[in-house]
């Protein structure tokens, strides 16, 4: 059942009356509380004062003037309405009382509401016992007094009490009555005020609001011809009426404006539908609320596909998050973003757009955005035309390779961004004769074939067709060392020559080609055009040598690179042909007795003679031949160990191991297999490793060394102190000896710093229980300095130069030696 709400005309006066009644009730309750508390405090003070007075009188009069004491007790009970008094002795008998019939009777029977517990507490001390009967509005007190001593007592020990009971209910009733009469004028004034307030509220609030409500209902029914509401009532009601009247006038004006704008809206819709550019409108949450037909024509998405979705429907994935953060930041700050963007059609095609997005802000709140309007056009056709034009400008129409212009652009970018850059320019030897013999069309096919082959062989390099029979390759990320960079480019040029030298099928018959190559290394001072000119100058020098040659712009670089290239090629053949030779050098104790050998390698070149290791070891390390070279030395050293052991001369041989060889997964297996194959004892093999080898993959290195050490092979740290020296790895690795580098020995004994370093290395080795080898000993003074340091192994030209292995073996077999 629904109840009809009270009208404001009744509700406001009723609220005033209820508020008046509640205030009267609260006032009464508060007055009663205050009056009760005041009466109680007055009664408490009266009882305490009177009981104290009677207690003092009892102490002084009970023995000398008991009649006066009795009169005082009776007088105290009579002086105030509702007060009863009594003097009770220690045995609980009433000695005197304001009512004579109670005298001589037990207090428990004669005195109302007698409290035995309170009596006992009062007798036991000097503190009064007060009790309040709240229900009957009566207050009682027991005040102790000291009874007179008997003839047999030295001093008074017993205590009685002064008992007083006071009925304060009459006082409370009188106080409340007095309070009511005092408040009555106040309440009558409040009632009068409430009536006036109700009358005023009804006339100035309720009636004007009811009138305004009636007009609002009429407006709700669509009536705009209403007269303005009369302004009456309080200021707020008047302001509300003014707002209503202004709203009514504005509504009439808006209706007129709406009717006037209908034609404009129809025209705008026609423009929206007929626009060649795609248009979409979203709400503040980026939900698409409208699109035009051009949107569907460009993107392929219909209205049913797009409406309710967000513009991410068109996202191509080509733009990162930072792009869109900047997009939204600009749109929020300026209200407009325009630029090029890549979007995706419904069929998956990614295409470029020119997009303009404008934020439509709230007319009343400029910080609030109501919607976004985007206008875009398809740039795909324009891009295709631009791409075709760019390709014609930057790519060779015959080979479809980059042309000189694009090469120079890329070269200029590369030179400004990084070092290690070189340009290789090649020319097909005797290409003009092929053109003359087979025609221009065949020559063009040959150029295309060469371009395709080079592009396939060198996919990561920038290959360009310069002009006619000239091609160029841009090489980046070369080593910082110009010698190493020249070596890399020499290898590249050789590979290019080898690739082009393979027969090319031309009109049914193979054609054999050769090319001349010019190379220019960038030094950081040239621009792109200068570097190209340098490369073409080098090419001209190569072509003057009758074709098939390679030339550097700096001829010295060409000589060095060619020499390193020849060494690598010949060293690869030397290992296979057996041109390497094992040399051994003595290691002696401080007495000069041979105690060990170090294995060294020499190259017996058929033309250049004996090649020192300094000329080919570096090339072997850079080219990867060092692994094959290490294996050859290891095999030869194991053969020497087996030969020495068979001759009764079991001496140890130290073999250097390169970091690249040590890093091989099969390193441990290779060492053990070689020892077993050659019949050599693992206990006589000592592998020399460098400190740098231990820096990378330390755990892997430790595992390999542990496996070989378990087999009996010992390890020596070569050139200790020249690189990264760490005591941590000395403790964790199975190392047998430290080898002091010759750079510390060379200036002994004159250089104090070198002397201190040598002493430090010796001290470290001895504390760790390691053997010590000092290499590079060439003078007696050096020998004497080192011999003073105790038990050391020495190595150097002072004792023996490296000699062919067989000669050293023969000498050791026929002379007595101490072999460790």
C-alpha positions, 0 to 999 in steps of 0.5 A: 500500500502506497502512502501519499507524501505530506505536502510541504504546506503541512510538513514544515509547520508540523516539523516546527511543532515537533521540534518545539515539543522535543525541546521541552521534553529535553529541557525537562529531563535536563532540569530534573537531572540538575535539580536531583544532583543539587538536592543530593549534594545539599543533603550530603553536605547537611548530613556530614556537617550534622553528624560531625557536630554530634560526634564531637559532642558525644566525645565531650558530653557523654561522660560529664553531661549525658542529658545535654547530649541527649537533648542535642540528639533530639534537637538535631532530628527536630530542626529539619523535616524528614531528618531522624537522628540516633546515638548508637553505642558499640554494642548496637544499642540505641542510647539516644534518638530523636524519637524517644521510643527507639531509646534502649532498643537494638539499632537493627530493630529500631532504626529503619534501613539499618546497615550492619556492614556499614556499622562495622566499618564505621566502628573500625575506623574514623571514616563516615559511612554514607548510603543512598536509597535512590528509589525512596530518596533517602540518605543515611550516614554513620559517623563514628565517635569514641565511647567513654572508658569504664573504670576498669579501662585505662583508655577508651577503645570502643566506638559507637556511631552517630546515625542520621537518616534524611528524606530529601524527596520533599525538597526534590519535589519542591525544587522541580515545581519551582523550576517548572514555574520558572521555565513556563514563561520561556516555554510559552515564548518558544511556543509563540515563536514556533507558531509564528515561524510555522506561519512564516515558513508556510507563506514564504517557503511552502506556498511559493514552492507549491506554485513553482511545482505546479509550473514545472509540471506544466512545463514537463507536459510540454507547455512553453506558453506559461507566464513567468512565475511571480517572485515571492518568498525568501531570497533562495526561493526568489532565486530559484524562481528566477532560475526557473523563469530564465530556464523557461525563456532559454528553453523557448529560445533553444526551441526556436534555435533548434528549428532554425538549425535543422536546415543547417544540420541537414546540410552538414549531414549531406556534406558528411556523407559526400566527403571524399575523406574518411570521417569518424567520430568517437565519444570521450572514451574513444568509442566510435559513434559515427562514420561516413561512407568514405570511411567504409570505402577506404578501410573496408569496415562498414558501420556495423563493424565500426560502431561501438569499437575503438579506432584501434580496430585500424591499428597496423602495429607499426607504431610503438607505445611512445608514438601513441603517448605523444599522440595523446599528449599533443591531442590533450594539450593542443586539441589537435593532432595531424600527421602521417600514420600507418593503418590497416584495412579490413583485408589486412593491407597496411597503408599510409594515411594523412590523419587529422584528429580534433578534440571537441571540448565541452562549451561550458568546461574547456578542460572536459572533452566530449568527443573526437573527430578524425578526418583522414585521406588515403596516401597509398597511391601517393606513396606508390608513386613516390616509391617508384620515383625513389627507386628510379632515382636510387636503384639501377634499372638493369640489375635492380641493385642500389646505384651510386647515389644510394651507395653514397647516401648509405656510405655518408650515414655509416661514416657519420655513425661508426668507424671500421668502414671500407669500400671495395670497387670491382671491375669485370676484366675485358668486359668490352670484348664480351659486349663487342663479341656477343652484343649489348643484350648479352652484356646486360644479361652478364651484368645481371648474373654477376649482380645476382651471384654477388648478392647471393654470396654476400647478403649482409653487405651493401652491394651496388652497381655503379656504372657499366661493368663496375660494382661496389661493396660497402663493408662495415664493422671492421676491426679498429686495427687498420692491419686487421681491417686490411686483412679482412678486406683482402679475404673479402676481395679474394672471396669475391674474385673466387665467386665471380671466377665460377663459370656463368651460363650465357646464351647456352655457353659458359663464360669464365670471368676475372675481376680487378678489385680496388679497396679503400679503408676509411680513416675517419677524415674522408667523406663518402665521395672522397672514400669512393674516389680513393677506392676507384683510384685503387681499382685503376691501379689494379687494372693496370696490372693486366687484370685479376689483381687486388690493390689498396689505395694505400699500397703499404696496406695492400702489401701487409694484407697480402703478406698476411693473406699469403702467410695464412694460405701457405701455413694451412698448406705447411701443416698438411705438407709437414713443413713444421718443426718441433724445437725444444729449449732447456729449463735448468735448476739453479745449479745449471742442471737440465730439469725440463724442456719447453716445446716450441714450433718453427716453420721450415718454409721451402722458399723463405727458410726458417720462419720465426713464430712471431710472423705466423702465430698471430696469423694462426690465432686470427684465422683459426689455424691455431687449433691445428697448430696446437694439435701438431705441437702437442703430437710432436711433444708427446712423440718426444716424451715417448722417445725420451722415456724409451731412452731412459730419460723421463723428463717433462715437456711444457707445451703452450695451449692457446685460449681458442684451443682450450675453449674447444668442447673436445679439448680434454678428449684430444689431449688424452687421446694424443697421449695414448696414441703416442704412448707418452706418460701424462705425468711428464706433460705440462700444459702452459696456459695464460691468465686471460684464458681463465677470465671467460667461462671460469667454471668450464675451465676449472672442470677441464683442468680438473679432468686432465689433472686427475689423469696426471697432467700438470698446469703452468700459468704462463707470463704470470703477472702481465695480465689479470692476476688473481689469487682466487683462481690460484687457490681454486685451480689445479696449478703446479707452477707459475712462470715469471715473464721475461719482461720482469727478468730483463732488467734484473738486478738493476731495476728495483721495481722488477726485483720487488715484483719477482720477489712478490711472485716467488713469495705467492708461489711458495705460500701456495706450494707452487713451483716457479720458472723464470724465463728470459735469463740471459746474463750471469747477474740475472742468474745470480739474482734468481739463484739467491731466491732459492729453489727456482727453475731457470730458462733462457739463452744463457743456458740454451737456445731453442734447438731442433727436438731430435738434437736436444733428445740425442744430447740428453740421452748421452749426458747425465742430467737431473730429470724432474 
